[in-house]
Amino acid sequence: DVHEMLQLGPAGIQIVPGLNSQEALNNSYVLTDERFHRQLLTLGHHADVVVFDVGCADNDLTGRFCQSASDVLLLTTPDDATVMDAYARVKTMLAEAKHPDLHVLINHSDDLAHAQDVHRRLDDSCLRFLDRRIGFAGHVPHDDRVSKAAINGKPFLLRDPQAGCSQAVHQL
């Protein structure tokens, strides 16, 4: 049961640990996926916000998560290849029956103007070719403290709450 899998994480959040390999996701069983998906949807009755981090995996389970969501936050970096991956994800999601609200967060941006330019290019492409707009959720500036926090096993939000990257996440 998904409720038995919940683990207490930092700052009082609850976490359901997930699969972190594409091979494991590709080898999951359809019936297990469907049961797990149904159970995850019940978490909304017990939490203010439920976040699914589906990474960049492109499989049926990821698609069902995106279709179940009221909002989808696409995370991209300013580099062209990652922006193209975000566009491809939007295109895939729009091929499905339900269309959740879409927003983009630009990670590792130089500054707000840079992030807004990345959003504008992605939004313009989606509007032109897919007839769909994408909201701008904000940006998280590049900060070496993020990788240092990961190495030390403590979230950067808790390790250095006053850092620009932490403030950007709080604003989000």
Buried (B, 14 or more C-beta within 10 A) or exposed (E): EBEEBBEEEEEEEBEBEEBEEEEEBEEBEEEEBEEBBEBBBEBEEEEEEBEBEBEEBBEEBBBBBBBBBEEBBBBBBBEEEBBEBBBEBBBEBEEEEEBBEBBBBBBBBEEEEBBBBBBEBBBEBBEEEBEBEBBBBBBBBBBEBBEEBEEEEEBBBEBBEEBBBBBBBEEE
